[in-house]
Amino acid sequence: MTAILELQNVSRAFGGIKAVNDVSFKLEKGEIVALIGPNGAGKTTLVNAITGVHTPTAGKVLFEGGDVTKQKPFQAARRGLARTFQIVQPFPKMTVLENVAASALFGGHPESLAEAHEHAARELDFVGLGHVAQSPAASLTLPNRKRLELAKSLAMSPKVLLLDEVNAGLNATEIDGALDLIRRIAARGVSILIIEHLMKVVLSLSSRVLVLHHGELIAEGPPQEMVHDRKVIEAYLGPKFAERFQKEMAGA
Amino acid sequence: MAKKSPWPLIAMALWLAALALTPVLLGNYEVRIAISIAMFTALALSWNIIGGFTGYPSFSTAAFYGIGCYVGALAQRSGVPAALAWLAAAAFVGGVSFVLGAIVLRLKGHYFAIGSIALVDISRLVVSSWGEVTGGGNGLNVPLLQGRPPEVSALVLYVMLGIVAAAFLANVITDRSRLGFGLRCIEQNEDAADMVGIDTTRYKIAAYVLSAVFPGAVGAVYASWVGYIDPTDSFDIVMTVQVPVMAMLGGAGTLLGPVVGAVAFTLLEEVFWANFLEWNRAIMGAIVVALIFFLPGGILKLDWRAILYRRPRRNAAERKAG
């Protein structure tokens, strides 16, 4: 089985700083993979490098086997490589429905504007925003804006979805709702790369975890193992605490 | 999307017809004002596509207009009939804006605004230094249109009104098409527009070219009308500021806003020129400032109902309190 998304030694430098350094991984079809790492590890830069916001300075991005390293963001979207933003990016003065219709019209492949609207309405119902379809996007609450971001990406009928902290700023109940939604998206056959800080989300959703630190991939494996990985704990908490933690674990 | 109302189209058709009647019903002075109104309406409508729909504060109107003046004049001097020269000017300016747009549209916000102003000055400098072709600072004489003065004015007015109609149709089509939807997305959030699959560069260039061809034609027609052009007059920095102010005065990004704004501004300016010869620029400045503070959405975005019914409501509130 071929990977739907593959990174080969991807680097992205800003001047002398290597925000992403020599990262390689594969995302299989239908998989949910989590990307974790401390603040400033380069997670968002990696997503930007994949979607063409920042073209990688070295390495290759392969999508469905084809080289898409030099693509522009709009080309990524049309190909079926959609993303959400950590800081939500709606079109504030348009209605919620129009926001999603824009995605369907430009990123999807509809026959007409009317069809784009129908598609948009279906995605809004799917994420649970059908009742606010005619409100301006600026009037939505944060959890609903996150859902709008999801609906916008889904309207493009993506094959791969890159979720950049869709759960940040949500409370416990809202996160449960979001988890359920992400599971239902995966059930549609969309492969998902999810950037997350919340271990609850990582542990319950992903089959595999990638750990990024200082722009480099330092560990990769099943979520339960990663939580106890020495290098991962060091990256988050420093070597001193990692040592103490392991002693305590051994003692317990 | 909601069904678009036909009223802007009807209102515009009536207004064009009213302007077209001025040569029949009124005198030379009124015809001259009608021509000014038509000219600025065409310019403001053109600006609306890049400045209103797309939200890119372009100040290159005078560059397009000035290049149009010169291309039209030069074509006519080399024997091209007037009508063809006007079309040639529009086409040439469209080509220029395509090339320049590919460069300056990489800039955003204030940077784009400054870059687009620079285009006006650069064009002016090129035209004034390239003496052999453009006559430099001496200006150029343009072959006059044949006919008695009133007939010429009427002809110029009808041609200008034709350009206005074309520019208005360009606005309507843009507003109701995929292009307009994409441009509105860019206006509200360019990064997000890119991310939903809009080829933002292509859309912006299309908007820039659409905003350039009509000013090019207006410039060429103007040159034929006045019979003489020079660099300072053709590449007028004041015009480049006036046109966006007109569009915003009426309501940028709406269909009728630029039309209303151009009429209001031209008439106000006429009144101030006539009555306060020394103070008119200062008064214009005050209007611009007032516009930004009190009317950021333009005349058409005002809540007219609230203004008209404010008094009764306040009275009702007082009665309740009392």
Interface residues (C-beta under 8 A of the other chain):
Chain A: T51 K72 P73 F74 A77 R78 A82 R83 F85 Q89 P90 F91 P92 K93 M94 E98 A101 A102 S103 L105 F106 G107 G108 L113 H117 K152 M156
Chain B: M1 R178 F181 G182 R184 C185 Q188 N189 D191 A192 A193 D194 M195 V196 G197 I198 D199 T200
